Amino acid sequence: MMTSSKAVAVFDLGKTNSKLFVFGADGSILSETRTKPRWIEHESMRVLDDEALFGWMTAALSTAVAEHSVGHVMFSGHGCTFALVERDQLVHPLLDYEQEPPQLLADRIDMLVPAFDETYSPRLPLGFNYGRHMLWLEAIKPEVFNRADAILPYPQFWSWKFSGQKASEVSYIGCHSHLWAPLRGDFSSLVDHQEWREKMPAFEPAGAAIGSWEASPGEGSSASVVVHNGVHDSNSALYFYRSLGFDDFTLVSTGTWVIIFNSACPLEALDEHRDMLANVTVDGRPAPTIRFMGGREYDVASGGWSKGISLDAVSRVIAKGVFALPSFAPGGPMQGREGRFVGPLVDDEERAAAALLYVVMMTNLSLDLIQSANPIVIDGGLVKTGLFAGLLAQLRPLQPIFTSTTAEGSAFGAAALVFDTLGQKPFANETKEAAPLQLFGLEAYCDAWCALAEIEQPELAQPRKEFHA
């Protein structure tokens, strides 16, 4: 295999934050920078200002080339967006996935969605299934689909913008899109019914080199950067921890979404009404998954609290009997309910503590639903709260819970995929086991929360075993 001492740049592209990480050949982060994507109105639809984001990306990458000798660029993206392109042009702006088609049209297009046991994609609102938004756009603008010669997943849109090369990638097309049949390893019946197959570019593995981009790091200078095929962000995090040696484990990937993978869960245990689905790994295998919009729900329930939360504040909330109940965002295992608080009124840090406990309760419920009885790895933004892992460890004492020192598993996974193509493995397992908090009253609080939320506790397929790290 080829080797390279050049640094690797990874764009980690979320709905509310987009980031650039630069990794040295030893796996260390040399720099990071971030921006907020801009969403604008276009013909009564919210769309991405892709040119503004592309301008930031090219400037940031040029700086990284100049300062860190970047030789490779990779893309990791959230799983709800597609692009229609013709030759070298975008033929319609990229839709914001948080918008609902008009009801009459939604009723009509939802009749086209394949059965759950074909795609293992639950029927979700808004554009959480991006195949649904494809149906919406095709229904109101058929000429756009007629013009397009390629349908690109979100990370592949950016690899095309930088390289001019069009590609598909299985972890993204297979992530709750309605477009993939994981047991067949092929496109779903929806793709053939709508005659979209011919518009799907050839598949390339996540991390494969597909082209190049010419940077201009300084006046009169240029440098060629290898462009690699992108990946779905949560599946990228899953790949990262597998590359570190984790095998039979549950991944709790946190950010705007809390996405929980447990490959030990049988597919027949997935309940489409609980936002349970089969993602698809970078090597094409079904990955049983449950999810809820935990980061968004925390922001809403906490009133936008951005400071730390003390253990004392959590204890006071438990003692007062303050409960945040589902749900504060669409989707998730408790759909169709309006988020609310019960108990004494609290504000500021105590409200944030109640919101944190809510996310812990929802995560614990989701782990039961996905039949998690193996070691747990927690990655992403919730690691930074400091208490999330310890609270969860107290509720699940027979499962070791590990946290990452980085909290950026999707970016690290994307970098690992590039390093793999270069024959390099610079990352070491630096996860740490979380200690249970021993917080008085937490277990009783959890039972009360389930009763108030009218949750019937799911039965585990097997009793939890004791593990030793």
Order of alpha helices (4+ residues) and beta strands (2+ residues): beta-beta-beta-beta-beta-alpha-beta-beta-beta-alpha-alpha-alpha-alpha-beta-alpha-alpha-beta-beta-alpha-beta-beta-beta-alpha-beta-beta-beta-beta-alpha-alpha-beta-beta-alpha-beta-alpha-beta-alpha-beta-alpha
